[in-house]
């Protein structure tokens, strides 16, 4: 991994200097653009005033979305695990029946 070099990004028209490794620059720019769009949506809605408050609301909205995806993923993984266990039980039953026929 390369050394983190300072780079300038803009979020909602304000410039920030952020240390970032070369290989992560594109991702940082994409993140800044994504955040700017989310903040513009909140600002343009007109219910939240002030850049700090807009930033906090955008962060809360993104955290909520992220946690929602995690919850869905956890539910899916639990369902898959449950199905795998059921298949293992069926295989065990079938193998045991096959052994009984051999005797």
The first five atom37 places (N, CA, C, CB, O) and aatype in JSON, in Angstrom:
{
  "aatype": [20, 20, 20, 20, 20, 20, 20, 20, 20, 20, 20, 20, 20, 20, 20, 20, 20, 20, 20, 20, 20, 20, 20, 20, 20, 20, 20, 20, 20, 20, 20, 20, 20, 20, 20, 20, 20, 20, 20, 20, 20, 20, 20, 20, 20, 20, 20, 20, 20, 20, 20, 20, 20, 20, 20, 20, 20, 20, 20, 20, 20, 20, 20, 20, 20, 20, 20, 20, 20, 20, 20, 20, 20, 20, 20, 20, 20, 20, 20, 20, 20, 20, 20, 20, 20, 20, 20, 20, 20, 20, 20, 20, 20, 20, 20, 20, 20, 20, 20, 20, 20, 20, 20],
  "atom_mask": [
    [1, 1, 1, 1, 1],
    [1, 1, 1, 1, 1],
    [1, 1, 1, 1, 1],
    [1, 1, 1, 1, 1],
    [1, 1, 1, 1, 1],
    [1, 1, 1, 1, 1],
    [1, 1, 1, 1, 1],
    [1, 1, 1, 1, 1],
    [1, 1, 1, 1, 1],
    [1, 1, 1, 1, 1],
    [1, 1, 1, 1, 1],
    [1, 1, 1, 1, 1],
    [1, 1, 1, 1, 1],
    [1, 1, 1, 1, 1],
    [1, 1, 1, 1, 1],
    [1, 1, 1, 1, 1],
    [1, 1, 1, 1, 1],
    [1, 1, 1, 1, 1],
    [1, 1, 1, 1, 1],
    [1, 1, 1, 1, 1],
    [1, 1, 1, 1, 1],
    [1, 1, 1, 1, 1],
    [1, 1, 1, 1, 1],
    [1, 1, 1, 1, 1],
    [1, 1, 1, 1, 1],
    [1, 1, 1, 1, 1],
    [1, 1, 1, 1, 1],
    [1, 1, 1, 1, 1],
    [1, 1, 1, 1, 1],
    [1, 1, 1, 1, 1],
    [1, 1, 1, 1, 1],
    [1, 1, 1, 1, 1],
    [1, 1, 1, 1, 1],
    [1, 1, 1, 1, 1],
    [1, 1, 1, 1, 1],
    [1, 1, 1, 1, 1],
    [1, 1, 1, 1, 1],
    [1, 1, 1, 1, 1],
    [1, 1, 1, 1, 1],
    [1, 1, 1, 1, 1],
    [1, 1, 1, 1, 1],
    [1, 1, 1, 1, 1],
    [1, 1, 1, 1, 1],
    [1, 1, 1, 1, 1],
    [1, 1, 1, 1, 1],
    [1, 1, 1, 1, 1],
    [1, 1, 1, 1, 1],
    [1, 1, 1, 1, 1],
    [1, 1, 1, 1, 1],
    [1, 1, 1, 1, 1],
    [1, 1, 1, 1, 1],
    [1, 1, 1, 1, 1],
    [1, 1, 1, 1, 1],
    [1, 1, 1, 1, 1],
    [1, 1, 1, 1, 1],
    [1, 1, 1, 1, 1],
    [1, 1, 1, 1, 1],
    [1, 1, 1, 1, 1],
    [1, 1, 1, 1, 1],
    [1, 1, 1, 1, 1],
    [1, 1, 1, 1, 1],
    [1, 1, 1, 1, 1],
    [1, 1, 1, 1, 1],
    [1, 1, 1, 1, 1],
    [1, 1, 1, 1, 1],
    [1, 1, 1, 1, 1],
    [1, 1, 1, 1, 1],
    [1, 1, 1, 1, 1],
    [1, 1, 1, 1, 1],
    [1, 1, 1, 1, 1],
    [1, 1, 1, 1, 1],
    [1, 1, 1, 1, 1],
    [1, 1, 1, 1, 1],
    [1, 1, 1, 1, 1],
    [1, 1, 1, 1, 1],
    [1, 1, 1, 1, 1],
    [1, 1, 1, 1, 1],
    [1, 1, 1, 1, 1],
    [1, 1, 1, 1, 1],
    [1, 1, 1, 1, 1],
    [1, 1, 1, 1, 1],
    [1, 1, 1, 1, 1],
    [1, 1, 1, 1, 1],
    [1, 1, 1, 1, 1],
    [1, 1, 1, 1, 1],
    [1, 1, 1, 1, 1],
    [1, 1, 1, 1, 1],
    [1, 1, 1, 1, 1],
    [1, 1, 1, 1, 1],
    [1, 1, 1, 1, 1],
    [1, 1, 1, 1, 1],
    [1, 1, 1, 1, 1],
    [1, 1, 1, 1, 1],
    [1, 1, 1, 1, 1],
    [1, 1, 1, 1, 1],
    [1, 1, 1, 1, 1],
    [1, 1, 1, 1, 1],
    [1, 1, 1, 1, 1],
    [1, 1, 1, 1, 1],
    [1, 1, 1, 1, 1],
    [1, 1, 1, 1, 1],
    [1, 1, 1, 1, 1],
    [1, 1, 1, 1, 1]
  ],
  "atom_positions": [
    [[0.85, -1.18, 0.0], [0.0, 0.0, 0.0], [0.89, 1.23, 0.0], [-0.97, 0.0, 1.22], [1.88, 1.29, 0.73]],
    [[0.54, 2.21, -0.81], [1.34, 3.42, -0.92], [1.06, 4.38, 0.23], [1.08, 4.11, -2.25], [0.08, 4.25, 0.96]],
    [[1.95, 5.33, 0.35], [1.8, 6.34, 1.4], [0.6, 7.24, 1.11], [3.08, 7.19, 1.52], [0.33, 7.57, -0.04]],
    [[-0.1, 7.62, 2.15], [-1.25, 8.5, 2.0], [-0.79, 9.93, 1.74], [-2.15, 8.45, 3.26], [-0.08, 10.52, 2.55]],
    [[-1.19, 10.46, 0.6], [-0.84, 11.83, 0.22], [-2.08, 12.71, 0.34], [-0.28, 11.88, -1.23], [-3.19, 12.25, 0.09]],
    [[-1.9, 13.98, 0.74], [-3.05, 14.88, 0.83], [-3.64, 15.16, -0.55], [-2.65, 16.2, 1.5], [-2.91, 15.36, -1.52]],
    [[-4.96, 15.17, -0.62], [-5.64, 15.52, -1.85], [-6.86, 16.37, -1.52], [-6.06, 14.26, -2.65], [-7.41, 16.28, -0.42]],
    [[-7.27, 17.18, -2.46], [-8.41, 18.08, -2.26], [-9.67, 17.45, -2.83], [-8.14, 19.46, -2.91], [-9.7, 16.96, -3.96]],
    [[-10.72, 17.48, -2.01], [-12.04, 17.05, -2.47], [-13.04, 18.15, -2.14], [-12.47, 15.68, -1.82], [-12.8, 18.98, -1.26]],
    [[-14.15, 18.15, -2.84], [-15.21, 19.12, -2.54], [-16.47, 18.37, -2.14], [-15.48, 20.05, -3.75], [-16.87, 17.4, -2.78]],
    [[-17.07, 18.85, -1.06], [-18.34, 18.31, -0.59], [-19.28, 19.5, -0.4], [-18.17, 17.48, 0.74], [-19.03, 20.38, 0.42]],
    [[-20.33, 19.51, -1.15], [-21.34, 20.57, -1.11], [-20.7, 21.95, -1.24], [-22.14, 20.48, 0.19], [-21.05, 22.89, -0.52]],
    [[-19.75, 22.05, -2.2], [-19.13, 23.33, -2.49], [-18.02, 23.74, -1.56], [-20.15, 24.36, -2.48], [-17.4, 24.79, -1.76]],
    [[-17.74, 22.95, -0.54], [-16.67, 23.29, 0.4], [-15.49, 22.34, 0.16], [-17.16, 23.21, 1.88], [-15.67, 21.14, -0.01]],
    [[-14.27, 22.9, 0.16], [-13.09, 22.11, -0.13], [-12.48, 21.54, 1.16], [-12.06, 22.96, -0.87], [-12.42, 22.21, 2.19]],
    [[-12.05, 20.29, 1.05], [-11.4, 19.59, 2.17], [-10.11, 18.98, 1.69], [-12.34, 18.5, 2.78], [-10.01, 18.52, 0.55]],
    [[-9.11, 18.96, 2.56], [-7.84, 18.31, 2.28], [-7.84, 17.0, 3.06], [-6.6, 19.23, 2.68], [-7.95, 16.99, 4.29]],
    [[-7.71, 15.89, 2.33], [-7.82, 14.56, 2.94], [-6.62, 13.72, 2.54], [-9.14, 13.86, 2.51], [-6.25, 13.69, 1.37]],
    [[-6.01, 13.04, 3.51], [-4.91, 12.13, 3.21], [-5.5, 10.84, 2.64], [-4.04, 11.85, 4.5], [-6.44, 10.27, 3.19]],
    [[-4.92, 10.4, 1.5], [-5.48, 9.24, 0.82], [-4.39, 8.55, 0.0], [-6.67, 9.65, -0.09], [-3.66, 9.21, -0.73]],
    [[-4.28, 7.21, 0.12], [-3.33, 6.49, -0.74], [-3.75, 6.6, -2.21], [-3.24, 4.99, -0.32], [-4.94, 6.73, -2.51]],
    [[-2.79, 6.56, -3.11], [-3.08, 6.7, -4.55], [-4.13, 5.71, -5.03], [-1.81, 6.51, -5.35], [-5.01, 6.07, -5.81]],
    [[-4.04, 4.48, -4.59], [-4.96, 3.45, -5.08], [-6.4, 3.63, -4.58], [-4.45, 2.08, -4.68], [-7.3, 2.94, -5.04]],
    [[-6.61, 4.54, -3.64], [-7.96, 4.77, -3.13], [-8.55, 6.11, -3.55], [-7.94, 4.68, -1.63], [-9.64, 6.48, -3.1]],
    [[-7.83, 6.85, -4.4], [-8.28, 8.18, -4.8], [-9.63, 8.15, -5.51], [-7.24, 8.82, -5.72], [-10.51, 8.94, -5.2]],
    [[-9.79, 7.24, -6.46], [-11.07, 7.16, -7.18], [-12.23, 6.9, -6.24], [-11.01, 6.07, -8.26], [-13.29, 7.5, -6.36]],
    [[-12.02, 6.0, -5.3], [-13.07, 5.67, -4.34], [-13.4, 6.87, -3.45], [-12.65, 4.46, -3.47], [-14.56, 7.1, -3.11]],
    [[-12.38, 7.63, -3.08], [-12.61, 8.82, -2.27], [-13.4, 9.86, -3.05], [-11.28, 9.41, -1.79], [-14.34, 10.45, -2.52]],
    [[-13.04, 10.09, -4.31], [-13.79, 11.04, -5.15], [-15.24, 10.58, -5.29], [-13.12, 11.18, -6.54], [-16.16, 11.38, -5.19]],
    [[-15.44, 9.28, -5.54], [-16.8, 8.76, -5.69], [-17.59, 8.93, -4.4], [-16.77, 7.27, -6.1], [-18.77, 9.27, -4.43]],
    [[-16.94, 8.7, -3.26], [-17.6, 8.88, -1.97], [-17.99, 10.33, -1.73], [-16.69, 8.39, -0.84], [-19.08, 10.62, -1.24]],
    [[-17.08, 11.24, -2.09], [-17.38, 12.67, -1.93], [-18.54, 13.09, -2.82], [-16.13, 13.51, -2.25], [-19.4, 13.87, -2.39]],
    [[-18.58, 12.59, -4.04], [-19.69, 12.9, -4.95], [-21.01, 12.33, -4.42], [-19.4, 12.35, -6.36], [-22.05, 13.0, -4.46]],
    [[-20.96, 11.1, -3.92], [-22.16, 10.47, -3.36], [-22.68, 11.27, -2.17], [-21.85, 9.01, -2.94], [-23.88, 11.54, -2.07]],
    [[-21.78, 11.64, -1.27], [-22.16, 12.43, -0.11], [-22.73, 13.78, -0.52], [-20.95, 12.62, 0.82], [-23.74, 14.23, 0.03]],
    [[-22.1, 14.42, -1.48], [-22.6, 15.71, -1.97], [-24.02, 15.58, -2.5], [-21.68, 16.27, -3.07], [-24.86, 16.42, -2.2]],
    [[-24.3, 14.54, -3.27], [-25.65, 14.33, -3.81], [-26.67, 14.12, -2.69], [-25.66, 13.12, -4.75], [-27.76, 14.68, -2.73]],
    [[-26.3, 13.32, -1.69], [-27.21, 13.08, -0.55], [-27.47, 14.39, 0.21], [-26.61, 12.02, 0.41], [-28.6, 14.66, 0.61]],
    [[-26.42, 15.18, 0.39], [-26.58, 16.44, 1.1], [-27.42, 17.43, 0.3], [-25.21, 17.04, 1.41], [-28.21, 18.18, 0.88]],
    [[-27.25, 17.45, -1.03], [-28.05, 18.33, -1.88], [-29.53, 17.96, -1.78], [-27.58, 18.25, -3.34], [-30.4, 18.83, -1.73]],
    [[-29.81, 16.66, -1.76], [-31.21, 16.21, -1.64], [-31.83, 16.74, -0.35], [-31.29, 14.65, -1.66], [-32.96, 17.23, -0.35]],
    [[-31.09, 16.65, 0.74], [-31.6, 17.12, 2.04], [-31.74, 18.64, 2.03], [-30.65, 16.68, 3.19], [-32.75, 19.18, 2.48]],
    [[-30.74, 19.33, 1.51], [-30.77, 20.8, 1.45], [-31.94, 21.28, 0.58], [-29.44, 21.34, 0.9], [-32.66, 22.2, 0.96]],
    [[-32.1, 20.66, -0.57], [-33.14, 21.09, -1.5], [-34.54, 20.78, -0.99], [-32.93, 20.42, -2.85], [-35.52, 21.4, -1.42]],
    [[-34.64, 19.82, -0.1], [-35.93, 19.51, 0.52], [-36.39, 20.68, 1.4], [-35.83, 18.21, 1.36], [-37.59, 20.88, 1.6]],
    [[-35.42, 21.45, 1.91], [-35.73, 22.68, 2.63], [-36.08, 22.53, 4.09], [-36.82, 23.34, 1.96], [-36.39, 23.53, 4.74]],
    [[-36.05, 21.34, 4.63], [-36.45, 21.16, 6.03], [-35.27, 21.25, 7.0], [-37.13, 19.81, 6.19], [-35.47, 21.42, 8.21]],
    [[-34.05, 21.14, 6.47], [-32.86, 21.19, 7.33], [-32.0, 22.36, 6.86], [-32.06, 19.83, 7.3], [-31.73, 22.5, 5.67]],
    [[-31.57, 23.19, 7.81], [-30.78, 24.37, 7.49], [-29.41, 24.24, 8.14], [-31.48, 25.66, 7.97], [-29.29, 23.79, 9.28]],
    [[-28.37, 24.62, 7.41], [-27.01, 24.6, 7.94], [-26.26, 23.37, 7.46], [-27.03, 24.63, 9.47], [-26.76, 22.25, 7.52]],
    [[-25.04, 23.6, 6.98], [-24.23, 22.52, 6.42], [-23.95, 21.41, 7.43], [-22.92, 23.08, 5.91], [-23.96, 20.23, 7.07]],
    [[-23.71, 21.78, 8.69], [-23.44, 20.76, 9.7], [-24.64, 19.85, 9.91], [-23.05, 21.41, 11.03], [-24.51, 18.63, 9.97]],
    [[-25.8, 20.45, 10.01], [-27.03, 19.66, 10.21], [-27.34, 18.81, 8.98], [-28.22, 20.58, 10.52], [-27.77, 17.66, 9.1]],
    [[-27.11, 19.37, 7.81], [-27.33, 18.62, 6.58], [-26.39, 17.41, 6.53], [-27.13, 19.52, 5.34], [-26.8, 16.31, 6.15]],
    [[-25.13, 17.62, 6.91], [-24.15, 16.53, 6.91], [-24.55, 15.44, 7.89], [-22.75, 17.07, 7.27], [-24.45, 14.26, 7.57]],
    [[-25.01, 15.83, 9.07], [-25.43, 14.85, 10.07], [-26.64, 14.06, 9.56], [-25.77, 15.54, 11.41], [-26.69, 12.84, 9.72]],
    [[-27.6, 14.74, 8.95], [-28.78, 14.04, 8.43], [-28.39, 13.09, 7.31], [-29.82, 15.05, 7.93], [-28.91, 11.97, 7.23]],
    [[-27.48, 13.51, 6.44], [-27.02, 12.63, 5.36], [-26.32, 11.4, 5.94], [-26.06, 13.4, 4.41], [-26.54, 10.28, 5.49]],
    [[-25.47, 11.62, 6.94], [-24.77, 10.5, 7.59], [-25.77, 9.54, 8.24], [-23.76, 11.02, 8.64], [-25.62, 8.33, 8.12]],
    [[-26.76, 10.08, 8.91], [-27.78, 9.22, 9.53], [-28.55, 8.42, 8.49], [-28.75, 10.06, 10.36], [-28.8, 7.23, 8.68]],
    [[-28.92, 9.06, 7.39], [-29.63, 8.35, 6.33], [-28.79, 7.23, 5.73], [-30.05, 9.33, 5.23], [-29.29, 6.13, 5.49]],
    [[-27.51, 7.51, 5.47], [-26.63, 6.49, 4.9], [-26.38, 5.35, 5.89], [-25.29, 7.11, 4.47], [-26.34, 4.19, 5.49]],
    [[-26.21, 5.68, 7.17], [-26.03, 4.64, 8.19], [-27.28, 3.76, 8.28], [-25.72, 5.27, 9.56], [-27.17, 2.54, 8.42]],
    [[-28.44, 4.37, 8.2], [-29.7, 3.62, 8.24], [-29.79, 2.65, 7.06], [-30.91, 4.58, 8.25], [-30.17, 1.49, 7.22]],
    [[-29.45, 3.14, 5.87], [-29.46, 2.28, 4.69], [-28.46, 1.13, 4.84], [-29.14, 3.1, 3.43], [-28.78, -0.01, 4.52]],
    [[-27.27, 1.43, 5.31], [-26.24, 0.41, 5.49], [-26.7, -0.66, 6.47], [-24.93, 1.03, 5.97], [-26.57, -1.85, 6.2]],
    [[-27.23, -0.24, 7.6], [-27.69, -1.2, 8.61], [-28.87, -2.0, 8.09], [-28.06, -0.48, 9.9], [-29.01, -3.17, 8.44]],
    [[-29.72, -1.39, 7.28], [-30.83, -2.12, 6.69], [-30.35, -3.23, 5.77], [-31.73, -1.17, 5.93], [-30.91, -4.33, 5.76]],
    [[-29.3, -2.94, 4.99], [-28.72, -3.96, 4.11], [-28.07, -5.06, 4.92], [-27.7, -3.33, 3.16], [-28.16, -6.23, 4.55]],
    [[-27.41, -4.71, 5.99], [-26.78, -5.72, 6.85], [-27.83, -6.64, 7.43], [-25.98, -5.06, 7.98], [-27.65, -7.86, 7.46]],
    [[-28.93, -6.06, 7.9], [-30.01, -6.86, 8.49], [-30.58, -7.83, 7.46], [-31.12, -5.94, 9.04], [-30.81, -9.0, 7.77]],
    [[-30.79, -7.35, 6.24], [-31.31, -8.21, 5.17], [-30.32, -9.33, 4.88], [-31.59, -7.4, 3.9], [-30.71, -10.48, 4.67]],
    [[-29.04, -8.98, 4.86], [-28.0, -9.97, 4.59], [-27.96, -11.02, 5.7], [-26.62, -9.3, 4.44], [-27.84, -12.21, 5.43]],
    [[-28.07, -10.57, 6.96], [-28.08, -11.5, 8.08], [-29.27, -12.44, 8.01], [-28.09, -10.74, 9.41], [-29.14, -13.63, 8.26]],
    [[-30.45, -11.9, 7.66], [-31.64, -12.73, 7.52], [-31.44, -13.76, 6.42], [-32.88, -11.86, 7.22], [-31.81, -14.93, 6.59]],
    [[-30.86, -13.34, 5.31], [-30.61, -14.25, 4.19], [-29.63, -15.34, 4.61], [-30.05, -13.47, 2.97], [-29.86, -16.52, 4.32]],
    [[-28.55, -14.96, 5.29], [-27.56, -15.95, 5.73], [-28.18, -16.93, 6.71], [-26.36, -15.25, 6.36], [-27.87, -18.12, 6.66]],
    [[-29.04, -16.45, 7.62], [-29.71, -17.34, 8.56], [-30.59, -18.32, 7.81], [-30.54, -16.53, 9.58], [-30.6, -19.51, 8.14]],
    [[-31.34, -17.84, 6.81], [-32.22, -18.7, 6.02], [-31.42, -19.76, 5.27], [-33.03, -17.86, 5.04], [-31.81, -20.92, 5.23]],
    [[-30.31, -19.36, 4.68], [-29.46, -20.3, 3.96], [-28.9, -21.34, 4.92], [-28.31, -19.57, 3.23], [-28.88, -22.53, 4.6]],
    [[-28.44, -20.92, 6.09], [-27.91, -21.85, 7.08], [-28.98, -22.85, 7.51], [-27.37, -21.09, 8.3], [-28.71, -24.03, 7.68]],
    [[-30.18, -22.36, 7.68], [-31.29, -23.22, 8.08], [-31.58, -24.26, 6.99], [-32.55, -22.38, 8.36], [-31.82, -25.43, 7.3]],
    [[-31.57, -23.84, 5.75], [-31.81, -24.76, 4.64], [-30.71, -25.8, 4.53], [-31.93, -23.98, 3.32], [-30.97, -26.97, 4.26]],
    [[-29.46, -25.36, 4.73], [-28.33, -26.3, 4.67], [-28.47, -27.36, 5.76], [-26.98, -25.54, 4.81], [-28.26, -28.55, 5.51]],
    [[-28.83, -26.91, 6.98], [-29.03, -27.88, 8.06], [-30.13, -28.88, 7.73], [-29.37, -27.15, 9.37], [-29.99, -30.07, 8.01]],
    [[-31.21, -28.41, 7.13], [-32.32, -29.3, 6.75], [-31.86, -30.31, 5.71], [-33.51, -28.49, 6.22], [-32.22, -31.48, 5.77]],
    [[-31.06, -29.86, 4.74], [-30.53, -30.78, 3.73], [-29.58, -31.8, 4.35], [-29.81, -29.99, 2.63], [-29.58, -32.97, 3.97]],
    [[-28.76, -31.36, 5.29], [-27.85, -32.28, 5.97], [-28.64, -33.35, 6.72], [-26.92, -31.52, 6.94], [-28.28, -34.52, 6.7]],
    [[-29.72, -32.94, 7.37], [-30.57, -33.91, 8.08], [-31.16, -34.92, 7.11], [-31.7, -33.18, 8.84], [-31.19, -36.12, 7.41]],
    [[-31.63, -34.46, 5.96], [-32.2, -35.37, 4.96], [-31.14, -36.35, 4.44], [-32.8, -34.58, 3.79], [-31.42, -37.53, 4.24]],
    [[-29.93, -35.83, 4.21], [-28.84, -36.7, 3.75], [-28.52, -37.75, 4.8], [-27.58, -35.87, 3.42], [-28.33, -38.92, 4.47]],
    [[-28.46, -37.33, 6.07], [-28.2, -38.29, 7.16], [-29.26, -39.38, 7.2], [-28.14, -37.57, 8.51], [-28.93, -40.56, 7.35]],
    [[-30.52, -38.99, 7.08], [-31.61, -39.97, 7.09], [-31.47, -40.93, 5.92], [-33.0, -39.26, 7.04], [-31.6, -42.14, 6.09]],
    [[-31.19, -40.39, 4.72], [-31.05, -41.24, 3.54], [-29.86, -42.2, 3.69], [-30.88, -40.38, 2.28], [-29.96, -43.37, 3.31]],
    [[-28.75, -41.72, 4.22], [-27.58, -42.57, 4.41], [-27.87, -43.67, 5.44], [-26.37, -41.74, 4.85], [-27.45, -44.81, 5.25]],
    [[-28.56, -43.33, 6.5], [-28.89, -44.32, 7.52], [-29.84, -45.37, 6.97], [-29.51, -43.64, 8.73], [-29.7, -46.55, 7.3]],
    [[-30.8, -44.98, 6.13], [-31.7, -45.95, 5.51], [-30.94, -46.86, 4.59], [-32.81, -45.24, 4.76], [-31.23, -48.06, 4.53]],
    [[-29.97, -46.32, 3.86], [-29.14, -47.13, 2.96], [-28.31, -48.14, 3.72], [-28.22, -46.24, 2.14], [-28.13, -49.27, 3.26]],
    [[-27.81, -47.78, 4.86], [-27.03, -48.7, 5.71], [-27.91, -49.83, 6.23], [-26.39, -47.94, 6.88], [-27.48, -50.98, 6.31]],
    [[-29.14, -49.48, 6.6], [-30.05, -50.5, 7.12], [-30.39, -51.53, 6.05], [-31.33, -49.85, 7.65], [-30.55, -52.71, 6.36]],
    [[-30.51, -51.09, 4.8], [-30.81, -52.02, 3.7], [-29.64, -52.96, 3.46], [-31.14, -51.26, 2.41], [-29.85, -54.11, 3.1]],
    [[-28.4, -52.49, 3.66], [-27.22, -53.33, 3.44], [-27.12, -54.44, 4.47], [-25.96, -52.49, 3.49], [-26.61, -55.52, 4.17]],
    [[-27.61, -54.18, 5.68], [-27.49, -55.19, 6.72], [-28.44, -56.28, 6.43], [-27.75, -54.62, 8.1], [-28.51, -57.25, 7.19]]
  ]
}
